[in-house]
Amino acid sequence: MAYLQYNVNLTKGQKEKMFKAYQNRVPFTLRLKNKQLSGADKLMLTKTQIKRIEKNKSKGTGIDIKISTAQIRKQDGGNLF
């Protein structure tokens, strides 16, 4: 599966949740408010996830993104954990 980089704004708690999922190799759901749908934190997402984010961004709503075990391994830990 191909992943594309997308910038969001994650809270400290979300970064910690992502790190725990990375360590334990488990999938998780990331809940983002509309104001978090752009920012400096880089996530590796699928085209479908990015399309859903863009759609919700234009509607002014947040989104829940499911991050798979394989996808969590693709995240660049440099600025996230």
FIZAVEX-480602 format. One line per 10 residues: number of its first residue (from 1); for each residue z, y, x of N, C-alpha, C. Coordinates in steps of 0.001 Angstrom, whole numbers. Layout:
FIZAVEX-480602
NUM	Z Y X Z Y X Z Y X; ... .
//
This chain:
FIZAVEX-480602
1	0 -1170 846 0 0 0 0 1237 894; -806 2195 538 -897 3435 1314 106 4452 776; 778 5098 1683 1757 6120 1315 1310 7464 1869; 1550 8504 1084 1215 9861 1476 2497 10679 1572; 2501 11619 2479 3671 12471 2654 3729 13518 1550; 4923 13712 985 5121 14715 -64 6464 15379 179; 6507 16694 71 7732 17444 339 8530 17674 -934; 9819 17356 -860 10761 17575 -1954 12031 18188 -1367; 12980 18499 -2222 14261 19040 -1773 15352 18066 -2201; 15917 17323 -1252 16941 16323 -1550 18329 16881 -1276 .
11	19290 16459 -2100 20682 16835 -1860 21263 15929 -779; 22420 16302 -289 23092 15479 725 23402 14091 147; 23829 14040 -1102 24142 12767 -1757 22914 11880 -1899; 21771 12482 -2211 20535 11709 -2328 20110 11146 -978; 20300 11937 69 19971 11455 1409 20879 10289 1797; 22170 10391 1432 23108 9315 1733 22742 8043 958; 22353 8208 -308 21937 7060 -1121 20705 6397 -507; 19777 7201 -37 18567 6678 578 18915 5932 1875; 19824 6478 2649 20225 5839 3897 20891 4481 3634; 21757 4424 2615 22407 3160 2271 21374 2130 1823 .
21	20405 2566 1038 19342 1657 600 18529 1179 1796; 18288 2070 2750 17551 1729 3967 18320 676 4765; 19619 894 4931 20446 -47 5687 20533 -1414 5011; 20687 -1405 3687 20878 -2649 2943 19570 -3283 2469; 18466 -2599 2734 17136 -3074 2348 17065 -3392 851; 17474 -2416 59 17442 -2568 -1399 16671 -1407 -2025; 15993 -1652 -3140 15295 -563 -3833 16301 353 -4533; 15890 1570 -4871 16756 2496 -5592 15904 3497 -6367; 16555 4208 -7261 15878 5223 -8055 16383 6596 -7621; 15453 7472 -7400 15747 8834 -6970 15475 9766 -8141 .
31	16496 10478 -8610 16351 11414 -9729 16233 12828 -9158; 15112 13463 -9471 14853 14814 -8981 14744 15802 -10131; 15451 16918 -10023 15318 18005 -10993 14022 18740 -10689; 13559 19531 -11642 12300 20250 -11445 12338 21141 -10208; 13465 21803 -9952 13551 22694 -8787 13548 21932 -7464; 13730 20604 -7510 13715 19783 -6301 12333 19217 -5993; 11342 19489 -6834 10031 18883 -6677 9183 19538 -5595; 9759 20451 -4855 9118 21002 -3651 10236 21398 -2704; 9958 21299 -1414 10981 21611 -425 10586 21140 950; 11570 20976 1818 11312 20666 3218 11512 19192 3577 .
41	12100 18400 2668 12340 16991 2965 11078 16182 2669; 10652 15414 3645 9395 14664 3524 9649 13238 3065; 8975 12856 1977 9034 11486 1483 7652 10868 1575; 7601 9577 1806 6348 8844 1780 6239 8211 399; 5264 8693 -404 5110 8266 -1783 3703 7748 -2039; 3553 6997 -3121 2233 6513 -3512 1483 7627 -4245; 180 7462 -4380 -632 8441 -5111 -147 8572 -6549; 204 7455 -7159 680 7459 -8540 1984 8243 -8666; 2903 8050 -7737 4169 8792 -7762 3916 10286 -7610; 3003 10648 -6722 2684 12062 -6504 2059 12666 -7765 .
51	1168 11930 -8417 555 12413 -9662 1620 12650 -10729; 2575 11732 -10841 3656 11881 -11819 4522 13091 -11497; 4799 13321 -10208 5577 14486 -9805 4849 15769 -10170; 3565 15838 -9839 2771 17036 -10134 2721 17311 -11640; 2582 16258 -12425 2537 16399 -13883 3864 16963 -14402; 4970 16391 -13954 6287 16863 -14389 6591 18261 -13866; 6124 18553 -12665 6318 19873 -12081 5667 20940 -12968; 4453 20672 -13434 3739 21632 -14272 4379 21753 -15660; 5028 20671 -16129 5714 20704 -17421 7097 21338 -17319; 7605 21506 -16094 8928 22090 -15899 10063 21103 -16104 .
61	9787 19807 -15911 10820 18785 -16075 11035 18034 -14768; 12136 17318 -14698 12437 16497 -13530 11797 15123 -13667; 12156 14230 -12734 11534 12900 -12720 12451 11907 -12012; 12353 10646 -12434 12996 9531 -11735 11907 8788 -10973; 12105 8608 -9685 11134 7909 -8848 11785 6633 -8333; 11138 5509 -8582 11629 4231 -8074 11060 4013 -6678; 11952 3821 -5721 11569 3590 -4333 11795 2110 -4026; 10719 1406 -3701 10808 -34 -3428 11385 -307 -2042; 11731 -1550 -1824 12256 -1960 -520 11235 -1691 581; 9980 -2041 340 8930 -1801 1333 8738 -302 1565 .
71	8813 463 504 8603 1909 601 9729 2592 1369; 10957 2141 1188 12087 2751 1896 11936 2560 3400; 11319 1459 3818 11112 1197 5249 10066 2143 5849; 9226 2755 5015 8180 3654 5488 8667 5094 5654; 9860 5391 5158 10363 6753 5235 10665 7113 6682; 10373 8331 7054 10688 8828 8392 12127 9318 8363; 12997 8631 9050 14411 8963 9013 14787 10237 9736; 13891 10846 10479 14200 12016 11286 14887 13136 10539; 14354 13535 9397 14961 14641 8692 15705 14183 7440; 15693 12882 7154 16345 12391 5950 17711 11795 6234 .
81	17815 10955 7254 19103 10343 7522 19573 10730 8897 .
//
